[in-house]
Amino acid sequence: GDSKKNAVLVNEMVGAAHAVEQKFPGVHVAITGGNRMAYDNARLIRRDGTRCMIIAISAMFILCFSAYRRRWLATVTFLPSLFGSIVAGAVVTFGNDHVSAIAVGFASMAIGITVDYGIYVVYHLDNAATDRLSAGRIVARLVLPTFIGAMTIIAAFTVLSTSPMQGYHQLGIFGAFGVIMSAAFALFILPLIV
């Protein structure tokens, strides 16, 4: 992909620049241009995406930990997001020879969107379910609103997936698959764990 080619090209240019600077002391070679900017932007997006994901997960964990009666459920809340993100990442990776920095950077936002499904289910089950029958009734009441909410988000991502720009296309696919798989996991698998 372009990101890999840019990385190779920029690394070769940096190596050549260092060689010139060492051969001619006092000379400084600055590398600029579209490839350098694309390479630097991709690195920044990946780094910032990782940092934002860590901060977001930590904040959400603290919030969930303080909201649930059974504190261990705070970790279970993230399972739908984790599952959805893994499936979405696999789909994007399977269909492309490389994954754009935009799609990678989106992972933290996807967790913020899809963690809601886990929160809805876990919070309701933690506070109201007394047995499997009552848990089933609670989840049944959550299916329609969760489905409608997920479908509106999926529709928006599906529009993005029609973009001719590869980054937006991958973002749309990642988002749509991540949301549907997270919602399905939260409604059908998570109640079995809680």
Secondary structure as UniProt FT lines:
FT   HELIX           2..23
FT   TURN            25..26
FT   HELIX           34..67
FT   TURN            71..72
FT   HELIX           73..76
FT   TURN            77..78
FT   HELIX           79..95
FT   HELIX           101..128
FT   HELIX           132..161
FT   HELIX           166..188
FT   HELIX           190..193
//
